[in-house]
Amino acid sequence: MGETKTTLQSAREWVIEHKLRTVGSLWLSGIAGSIAYNWSQPGMKTSVKIIHARLHAQALTLAALAGAAVVEYYDHKSGTKVDRYAKYLPADSYSHKE
């Protein structure tokens, strides 16, 4: 029988496979949301709004990179990364019998 995956498990697998896209998308949505929020605040200069949006996006990016590092560390410790890349390696290429 096939194993059914929940939406959360599927999303987690996609994030693991596409870490840089995830961080980039998070940065883009963070800066867009921050600009939208800052533009709704009256009495601020445009340059200050842009600087605030950039700072918010940088903080969000650092948090996303830290999260990606934690996922990478967990994959390395649990051995799931080895299983994921094993299909690309020839079976006898790392034989110690010589």
ABEGO torsion letter per residue (X at the ends): XBBBBBAAAAAAAAAAABAAAAAAAAAAAAAAAAAAAAAABBGBBAAAAAAAAAAAAAAAAAAAAAAAAAAAAAAAAAGAAAAAAAAABBAAAABABX
